[in-house]
Amino acid sequence: MSIQGSGTRPQDTAPEPDGGVQSAAELPADLQDERLIASRGISGAVSAFTARLRSGDLGSVPVVIGLIIIWAVFQIANSSFLSSRNLVNLTLQTTSVGVIALGIVLVLLLGEIDLSVGSVSGFAAAVVGVTFVNKGWPLVVSLLIGIALGVLVGLFYGLLYTRFGVPSFVITLAGLLGFLGLQLLVLGKDGTINLPYDSALVGFATRSFLSPAVAYGLVVVVVAVYTLTRLQSRKARLAAGLSAAPTSFIAVQAAGLAVVLLVPVAILNGDRGVSSMFLLFLALVVVADFAVRRTRWGRSVFAVGGNVEAARRAGINVRAIYLSVFAACSTFAALGGILAAARLVAVGQASGSTDTNLNAIASAVIGGTSLFGGRGSAYSALLGALVIMSISNGLALLSLDSSVRYIVTAGVLLIAVTIDSLSRRSRQAHGRA
């Protein structure tokens, strides 16, 4: 693909193995973008960004625009929507769904699906509730058992998939029913277990918030680490004779990150502040993003999701990738279910049921993860969960029936999948697929 309006400049060329010169139009898309930024800084970044949009590589742009529209509509309808108090509540509501959606993102990167995350989350929460409250086991032991169950469930799914070739849709559909039954069996006749309000688990989910000083200090640390990491990467690239973004561009990115972090922190500090539980979710997103984009395992996940046979021939242990991803998905589901129970201070027969599956899968897809595999980001879980829970929260403020929420969510999901399909076709036509 050629970048319109860029022309052919000396820095837009690269030596070929035979000593010739390769034009910018012949370079891979990522290298074209990299060289534009290195040669022209901010203007080059803008050119690369618009070129990606024209080719259908939309990234998170549609979901960000959608989130802004949703917030604007609900703020007009109810002036309390963007208040500090409601946004703190929104972060608390988003956390458990977002954690579960994080696992869905990983599975979708492989082009597979897990329909049982709701049942697994409810089952894990039920086990924690019964062992901690009814059996009197130490909280740490109960939590470890609940999370370990998630790991075992995912490994079981992966084993069925890799050993016997059973489709993930069928495996996890059976898991949805099976683990729902186990959840009801574990809870027994009472059906509901109230978690002690003074327990550390409930306190973490409902009463633990960062002080304003700590929250602002954390923002400074994050921006500083980001800036230093980018500068170190630039230095290493220059030392290797590679193109690198100018320091002015890195400074603009760091300033943008600071604004993106400081504004919401300031708003949340207007009420109770940043929730420790939400901070845990953000940390999981960052760790998952690093694992997916910066590790050999993550590159293998993208390779398998893009073309499993090519990945196998390239020497990737495809079986291990499937096992690890299914295990990670179920583990995130178990953790999300435990956090949801802690926020609600109870676990019952309805835990993990109703719309948990819908919200988690819709969050991953709406956030920008492709259903076709090989494309997505851990941040899709964050953005998608914010969209889904903003709709739920906003409609609740307007006192509208839950039927409206399902209809609106279905419409947003349909739009997201349609955009994904259209952008995929456009990327294929422009050689970016």
C-alpha positions as CSV (number, residue, x, y, z in Angstrom):
1,M,0.0,0.0,0.0
2,S,1.3,3.5,-0.8
3,I,0.7,6.3,1.6
4,Q,-1.0,9.1,-0.4
5,G,0.6,12.5,-0.4
6,S,3.8,11.2,1.2
7,G,5.9,11.3,-1.9
8,T,9.2,9.3,-2.2
9,R,11.8,10.7,0.1
10,P,15.3,9.5,0.8
11,Q,14.3,8.4,4.3
12,D,11.3,6.5,2.9
13,T,13.6,4.0,1.2
14,A,15.4,0.9,2.5
15,P,18.2,-1.2,1.1
16,E,17.2,-4.6,-0.3
17,P,19.3,-7.7,0.3
18,D,20.8,-7.5,-3.2
19,G,21.9,-3.9,-2.6
20,G,19.0,-2.3,-4.4
21,V,16.6,0.2,-3.0
22,Q,13.1,-0.6,-1.8
23,S,10.5,2.1,-2.0
24,A,8.2,3.1,0.9
25,A,5.2,1.7,-1.1
26,E,6.9,-1.7,-1.0
27,L,7.5,-1.8,2.7
28,P,5.2,-3.5,5.1
29,A,2.5,-1.2,6.6
30,D,4.0,-1.1,10.0
31,L,7.4,-0.1,8.6
32,Q,5.8,2.6,6.5
33,D,4.2,4.1,9.6
34,E,7.4,3.8,11.5
35,R,9.4,5.7,8.9
36,L,6.8,8.4,8.5
37,I,6.9,9.1,12.2
38,A,10.7,9.0,12.3
39,S,11.1,11.4,9.4
40,R,8.2,13.8,10.0
41,G,7.3,13.4,13.7
42,I,3.8,14.5,14.5
43,S,2.7,15.2,11.0
44,G,4.0,11.8,10.0
45,A,2.0,10.2,12.7
46,V,-1.1,11.9,11.5
47,S,-0.4,10.7,7.9
48,A,0.1,7.2,9.1
49,F,-3.0,7.3,11.2
50,T,-5.2,8.6,8.4
51,A,-3.7,6.0,6.0
52,R,-4.6,3.2,8.5
53,L,-8.2,4.5,8.8
54,R,-8.6,4.7,5.0
55,S,-7.4,1.1,4.7
56,G,-9.9,-0.1,7.3
57,D,-7.4,-0.5,10.2
58,L,-9.7,1.3,12.6
59,G,-8.3,0.1,15.9
60,S,-10.1,1.5,18.9
61,V,-11.5,4.6,17.1
62,P,-15.1,3.4,16.6
63,V,-15.5,2.3,20.3
64,V,-14.0,5.5,21.6
65,I,-16.3,7.6,19.4
66,G,-19.2,5.4,20.5
67,L,-18.3,5.8,24.2
68,I,-18.2,9.6,23.8
69,I,-21.7,9.6,22.1
70,I,-23.2,7.3,24.8
71,W,-21.8,9.5,27.6
72,A,-23.1,12.6,25.9
73,V,-26.6,11.2,25.3
74,F,-26.9,10.0,28.9
75,Q,-25.5,13.3,30.3
76,I,-28.1,15.2,28.4
77,A,-30.8,12.9,29.6
78,N,-29.7,12.9,33.2
79,S,-27.1,15.5,34.5
80,S,-26.0,13.0,37.2
81,F,-24.5,10.6,34.8
82,L,-21.1,12.2,34.6
83,S,-21.1,13.1,38.2
84,S,-18.1,12.0,40.4
85,R,-20.4,9.7,42.4
86,N,-21.9,7.9,39.5
87,L,-18.6,7.5,37.7
88,V,-17.1,5.9,40.8
89,N,-20.1,3.5,40.8
90,L,-19.5,2.9,37.1
91,T,-15.9,1.8,37.7
92,L,-17.0,-0.6,40.4
93,Q,-19.7,-2.1,38.1
94,T,-17.2,-2.4,35.2
95,T,-14.5,-4.3,37.0
96,S,-15.9,-7.8,37.3
97,V,-17.3,-7.7,33.7
98,G,-14.1,-6.3,32.4
99,V,-12.0,-9.0,34.1
100,I,-14.1,-11.7,32.6
101,A,-14.0,-10.0,29.2
102,L,-10.2,-10.0,29.4
103,G,-10.2,-13.7,29.1
104,I,-12.7,-13.6,26.3
105,V,-10.3,-11.3,24.4
106,L,-7.6,-13.9,24.6
107,V,-9.8,-16.7,23.3
108,L,-11.1,-14.6,20.5
109,L,-7.5,-13.9,19.4
110,L,-7.3,-17.6,18.6
111,G,-10.6,-17.4,16.7
112,E,-12.3,-19.5,19.4
113,I,-15.1,-18.7,21.9
114,D,-15.9,-19.6,25.5
115,L,-19.6,-19.5,26.3
116,S,-19.2,-20.8,29.9
117,V,-17.5,-17.8,31.5
118,G,-20.6,-16.8,33.3
119,S,-21.2,-20.3,34.8
120,V,-17.5,-20.7,35.7
121,S,-17.5,-17.3,37.4
122,G,-20.6,-18.3,39.4
123,F,-19.2,-21.7,40.3
124,A,-15.9,-20.2,41.5
125,A,-17.7,-17.6,43.6
126,A,-20.0,-20.3,45.1
127,V,-17.0,-22.4,46.1
128,V,-15.3,-19.4,47.7
129,G,-18.5,-18.5,49.6
130,V,-19.2,-22.0,50.9
131,T,-15.6,-22.8,52.0
132,F,-15.1,-19.3,53.5
133,V,-18.4,-18.7,55.2
134,N,-19.9,-22.2,55.8
135,K,-16.7,-24.2,56.3
136,G,-14.8,-21.5,58.0
137,W,-11.6,-21.9,55.9
138,P,-9.1,-19.1,55.7
139,L,-10.0,-16.5,53.1
140,V,-6.7,-16.9,51.2
141,V,-7.2,-20.6,51.0
142,S,-10.8,-20.2,49.7
143,L,-9.6,-17.7,47.1
144,L,-6.8,-19.9,45.9
145,I,-9.2,-22.8,45.5
146,G,-11.6,-20.7,43.5
147,I,-9.0,-19.4,41.1
148,A,-7.4,-22.9,40.8
149,L,-10.8,-24.3,39.7
150,G,-10.7,-21.7,36.9
151,V,-7.3,-22.9,35.8
152,L,-8.4,-26.6,35.8
153,V,-11.6,-25.8,33.9
154,G,-9.6,-24.1,31.2
155,L,-7.1,-26.9,31.0
156,F,-9.9,-29.4,30.6
157,Y,-11.4,-27.4,27.8
158,G,-8.0,-27.1,26.1
159,L,-7.5,-30.9,26.4
160,L,-10.8,-31.7,24.8
161,Y,-10.1,-29.3,22.0
162,T,-6.5,-30.3,21.2
163,R,-6.9,-34.1,21.9
164,F,-10.3,-34.8,20.5
165,G,-10.9,-31.9,18.2
166,V,-14.3,-31.0,19.8
167,P,-15.3,-27.5,18.7
168,S,-14.9,-24.8,21.5
169,F,-18.5,-23.8,20.9
170,V,-19.7,-27.2,21.9
171,I,-17.2,-27.7,24.8
172,T,-18.0,-24.4,26.4
173,L,-21.8,-24.7,25.8
174,A,-21.7,-28.0,27.7
175,G,-19.6,-26.2,30.4
176,L,-22.2,-23.5,30.6
177,L,-24.8,-26.0,31.7
178,G,-22.5,-28.3,33.7
179,F,-20.9,-25.7,35.9
180,L,-24.3,-24.0,36.4
181,G,-25.5,-27.3,37.8
182,L,-22.3,-27.6,40.0
183,Q,-22.9,-24.1,41.3
184,L,-26.4,-25.0,42.3
185,L,-25.2,-28.2,43.9
186,V,-22.5,-26.4,45.9
187,L,-24.9,-23.8,47.2
188,G,-27.4,-26.4,48.3
189,K,-30.9,-25.7,49.6
190,D,-30.2,-22.2,50.9
191,G,-29.2,-20.9,47.5
192,T,-27.6,-17.7,48.8
193,I,-24.6,-17.1,51.0
194,N,-24.0,-13.6,52.5
195,L,-20.3,-12.7,52.7
196,P,-19.1,-11.1,56.0
197,Y,-19.2,-7.3,55.4
198,D,-16.1,-6.9,57.6
199,S,-14.1,-9.4,55.6
200,A,-11.0,-8.3,53.7
201,L,-12.6,-9.5,50.4
202,V,-15.7,-7.4,50.7
203,G,-13.7,-4.4,52.1
204,F,-11.4,-4.6,49.1
205,A,-14.3,-4.6,46.6
206,T,-16.5,-2.0,48.3
207,R,-14.5,0.3,50.7
208,S,-11.0,0.4,49.4
209,F,-10.1,3.6,47.5
210,L,-6.8,5.4,46.8
211,S,-6.3,8.7,48.5
212,P,-6.0,11.7,46.1
213,A,-2.3,12.0,46.8
214,V,-1.6,8.4,46.0
215,A,-3.8,8.5,42.9
216,Y,-2.0,11.5,41.5
217,G,1.4,10.1,42.4
218,L,0.5,6.9,40.6
219,V,-0.3,8.9,37.5
220,V,3.1,10.6,37.7
221,V,4.9,7.3,38.1
222,V,3.0,5.7,35.1
223,V,3.8,8.7,32.8
224,A,7.4,8.8,33.9
225,V,7.9,5.0,33.3
226,Y,6.2,5.3,29.9
227,T,8.4,8.2,28.9
228,L,11.6,6.6,30.1
229,T,10.7,3.3,28.4
230,R,10.0,5.1,25.1
231,L,13.3,7.1,25.3
232,Q,15.3,3.9,26.1
233,S,13.7,2.1,23.1
234,R,14.5,5.1,20.9
235,K,18.1,5.0,22.0
236,A,18.4,1.3,21.3
237,R,16.9,1.6,17.9
238,L,19.2,4.5,16.9
239,A,22.2,2.5,18.1
240,A,21.1,-0.4,15.9
241,G,20.8,1.9,12.9
242,L,17.0,1.7,12.8
243,S,14.5,4.6,12.4
244,A,13.0,5.9,15.6
245,A,10.4,8.4,16.7
246,P,11.8,11.9,17.5
247,T,11.8,13.1,21.1
248,S,9.2,15.7,20.4
249,F,6.7,13.0,19.3
250,I,7.5,11.0,22.5
251,A,6.9,14.2,24.5
252,V,3.5,14.7,22.9
253,Q,2.5,11.1,23.5
254,A,3.5,11.4,27.2
255,A,1.6,14.6,27.6
256,G,-1.5,13.0,26.0
257,L,-1.2,10.0,28.4
258,A,-0.9,12.4,31.3
259,V,-4.2,14.1,30.3
260,V,-6.0,10.9,29.7
261,L,-5.1,9.7,33.2
262,L,-5.3,12.9,35.2
263,V,-8.8,14.0,34.0
264,P,-10.6,10.8,35.2
265,V,-8.6,10.7,38.4
266,A,-9.5,14.2,39.2
267,I,-13.2,13.5,38.6
268,L,-13.2,10.3,40.6
269,N,-11.4,12.1,43.5
270,G,-14.4,14.4,43.6
271,D,-16.2,11.5,45.4
272,R,-14.6,8.4,46.9
273,G,-11.7,8.3,44.6
274,V,-10.1,5.5,42.5
275,S,-11.3,2.1,43.6
276,S,-8.6,-0.5,44.5
277,M,-10.6,-3.1,42.7
278,F,-10.8,-1.0,39.5
279,L,-7.0,-0.4,39.8
280,L,-6.5,-4.2,40.0
281,F,-8.5,-4.5,36.7
282,L,-6.4,-1.8,35.1
283,A,-3.2,-3.6,36.2
284,L,-4.5,-6.9,34.8
285,V,-5.1,-5.1,31.5
286,V,-1.6,-3.7,31.3
287,V,0.0,-7.0,32.2
288,A,-2.2,-8.9,29.6
289,D,-1.3,-6.3,27.0
290,F,2.4,-6.7,27.7
291,A,2.1,-10.4,27.6
292,V,0.2,-10.3,24.3
293,R,2.3,-7.7,22.5
294,R,5.8,-8.0,24.0
295,T,6.4,-11.7,24.7
296,R,7.0,-14.8,22.5
297,W,3.8,-16.3,23.9
298,G,1.8,-13.4,22.8
299,R,3.2,-13.4,19.3
300,S,2.4,-17.1,19.2
301,V,-1.2,-16.4,20.1
302,F,-1.5,-13.9,17.3
303,A,0.2,-16.3,14.9
304,V,-2.1,-19.2,15.8
305,G,-5.2,-16.9,15.5
306,G,-4.1,-15.7,12.1
307,N,-3.2,-19.0,10.6
308,V,-2.9,-22.1,12.7
309,E,-1.3,-24.3,10.1
310,A,1.3,-21.6,9.3
311,A,2.0,-21.2,13.0
312,R,2.5,-25.0,13.4
313,R,4.9,-25.1,10.5
314,A,6.8,-22.2,11.9
315,G,7.6,-24.3,15.0
316,I,5.0,-22.9,17.4
317,N,3.7,-25.4,20.0
318,V,0.1,-24.8,18.9
319,R,-1.3,-27.3,21.5
320,A,0.4,-25.4,24.4
321,I,-1.0,-22.1,23.1
322,Y,-4.5,-23.4,23.1
323,L,-4.1,-24.9,26.6
324,S,-2.7,-21.8,28.1
325,V,-5.3,-19.4,26.5
326,F,-8.3,-21.5,27.6
327,A,-6.8,-21.8,31.1
328,A,-6.2,-18.0,31.2
329,C,-9.8,-17.3,30.0
330,S,-11.4,-19.6,32.7
331,T,-9.0,-18.1,35.4
332,F,-10.1,-14.6,34.5
333,A,-13.7,-15.8,34.6
334,A,-13.3,-17.2,38.1
335,L,-11.6,-14.1,39.4
336,G,-14.3,-11.9,37.9
337,G,-17.0,-14.0,39.6
338,I,-15.3,-13.7,42.9
339,L,-15.0,-9.9,42.5
340,A,-18.6,-9.6,41.5
341,A,-19.7,-11.6,44.6
342,A,-17.5,-9.4,46.8
343,R,-19.0,-6.2,45.4
344,L,-22.6,-7.5,45.9
345,V,-21.6,-9.0,49.4
346,A,-23.3,-12.2,48.5
347,V,-23.2,-15.2,46.2
348,G,-26.3,-17.0,45.0
349,Q,-28.0,-19.1,42.4
350,A,-28.1,-16.0,40.1
351,S,-24.4,-15.3,40.4
352,G,-22.8,-15.6,36.9
353,S,-26.1,-16.2,35.2
354,T,-28.5,-13.8,33.5
355,D,-26.5,-11.4,31.3
356,T,-22.9,-12.2,32.5
357,N,-22.0,-14.1,29.3
358,L,-23.7,-11.5,27.2
359,N,-21.8,-8.6,28.8
360,A,-18.4,-10.3,28.8
361,I,-18.5,-11.5,25.2
362,A,-20.1,-8.2,24.0
363,S,-17.5,-6.2,25.8
364,A,-14.6,-8.0,24.1
365,V,-16.2,-7.7,20.6
366,I,-17.5,-4.1,21.0
367,G,-14.0,-3.1,22.4
368,G,-12.5,-4.0,19.0
369,T,-11.4,-7.7,19.2
370,S,-12.1,-9.5,15.9
371,L,-14.3,-12.5,15.9
372,F,-12.2,-13.9,13.1
373,G,-9.1,-14.2,15.3
374,G,-5.6,-12.7,15.1
375,R,-6.6,-9.1,15.8
376,G,-7.4,-7.4,19.1
377,S,-6.0,-5.9,22.3
378,A,-6.3,-6.3,26.0
379,Y,-7.6,-2.8,26.1
380,S,-10.6,-4.0,24.2
381,A,-11.9,-5.5,27.5
382,L,-11.6,-2.1,29.2
383,L,-13.2,-0.1,26.5
384,G,-15.9,-2.6,25.7
385,A,-16.8,-3.1,29.4
386,L,-17.1,0.7,29.8
387,V,-19.5,0.8,26.9
388,I,-21.6,-2.1,28.1
389,M,-21.8,-0.9,31.7
390,S,-22.3,2.7,30.7
391,I,-25.4,1.6,28.8
392,S,-26.6,-0.4,31.8
393,N,-25.8,2.4,34.3
394,G,-27.3,5.2,32.1
395,L,-30.6,3.3,31.5
396,A,-30.8,2.6,35.2
397,L,-30.5,6.3,36.0
398,L,-33.4,6.9,33.6
399,S,-35.4,4.2,35.3
400,L,-36.0,2.3,32.0
401,D,-36.9,-1.3,31.9
402,S,-34.2,-3.9,31.5
403,S,-35.8,-4.9,28.2
404,V,-34.6,-1.6,26.7
405,R,-31.0,-2.4,27.9
406,Y,-31.0,-5.7,26.1
407,I,-32.3,-4.1,22.9
408,V,-29.7,-1.3,23.0
409,T,-26.9,-3.6,23.9
410,A,-27.9,-5.9,21.0
411,G,-27.9,-3.0,18.6
412,V,-24.5,-1.8,19.7
413,L,-23.1,-5.4,19.4
414,L,-24.5,-5.8,15.9
415,I,-23.0,-2.5,14.8
416,A,-19.6,-3.5,16.3
417,V,-19.6,-6.8,14.5
418,T,-20.6,-5.2,11.2
419,I,-17.8,-2.6,11.5
420,D,-15.3,-5.5,12.2
421,S,-16.5,-7.3,9.1
422,L,-16.3,-4.3,6.9
423,S,-12.9,-3.2,8.2
424,R,-11.6,-6.7,7.6
425,R,-12.6,-6.6,4.0
426,S,-11.0,-3.2,3.6
427,R,-7.7,-4.4,5.2
428,Q,-7.6,-7.4,2.9
429,A,-8.2,-5.1,-0.1
430,H,-5.3,-2.8,1.0
431,G,-2.9,-5.6,2.0
432,R,-3.1,-5.0,5.8
433,A,-5.1,-8.1,6.8
